[in-house]
Amino acid sequence: MAHQVQDLTPDEVSKGVEEGRYLLVDVREPNEVDAEAYPYGVVVPLSTFDPKAIPDPQGKEVVFACRSGKRSVTASLAAQAAGLPYDKHLAGGMLGWKAAGLPSKVG
């Protein structure tokens, strides 16, 4: 069975997180997150990625995010390969998030 990753826009992800439907999992490295972070992200770096390290989403859908949208696809595919139903990512990553005028937190 082929795994697929669904692209979500920054606005869709922002709205979903605010409404409590999405758990945003940031797979960037700690130094990147220290420089600029998503407002409600949980950090699970791709370099040491273990799908079991993702907190229990408690009924929410997991959405992966990174800087540009490449590593988030990799993380989603890895999670699916481990048997988890996490098939969504933030298309465009932090670059798209900022281009959409959405807030980020620094430091």
Residue pairs with C-beta under 8 A, 6 or more apart in sequence:
3 76
3 77
3 80
3 81
3 87
4 87
5 73
5 76
5 77
5 87
5 88
5 89
6 87
6 88
6 89
7 69
7 89
7 91
8 16
8 63
8 88
8 89
8 90
8 91
9 91
9 92
9 96
9 100
10 90
10 92
10 96
10 97
10 99
10 100
10 102
11 100
11 102
13 22
13 24
13 63
13 65
13 90
13 97
14 97
14 100
14 102
16 22
16 61
16 63
17 23
17 24
17 39
17 40
17 63
20 60
21 60
21 61
22 60
22 61
22 62
22 63
22 88
23 42
23 55
23 57
23 58
23 60
23 61
23 62
23 63
24 38
24 40
24 41
24 42
24 63
24 65
24 90
25 41
25 42
25 43
25 44
25 54
25 62
25 63
25 64
25 65
25 75
25 86
26 33
26 37
26 38
26 41
26 42
26 43
26 44
26 65
26 66
27 43
27 44
27 45
27 46
27 49
27 64
27 65
27 66
27 71
27 72
27 74
27 75
28 43
28 45
28 46
28 65
28 66
28 67
28 71
28 94
29 45
29 46
29 47
30 43
30 45
32 67
33 41
33 43
34 107
35 106
35 107
36 94
36 104
36 105
36 106
37 43
37 104
37 105
37 106
38 65
38 94
38 97
38 104
38 105
39 103
39 104
39 105
41 65
42 54
42 55
44 50
44 53
44 54
44 75
46 66
46 71
46 74
46 75
49 75
49 78
51 78
51 79
51 82
51 84
51 86
52 82
54 62
54 79
54 84
54 86
61 86
61 88
62 79
62 84
62 86
62 88
63 88
63 89
63 90
64 71
64 72
64 73
64 75
64 76
64 79
64 86
64 88
64 89
64 90
65 72
65 89
65 90
65 93
65 94
65 97
66 72
66 75
66 90
66 93
66 94
67 93
67 94
67 95
68 92
68 93
68 94
68 95
68 96
69 89
69 90
69 91
69 92
69 93
69 95
69 96
70 93
71 93
72 89
72 90
72 93
73 89
75 89
76 86
76 87
76 88
76 89
79 86
80 86
80 87
90 96
90 97
92 99
94 104
97 104
98 104
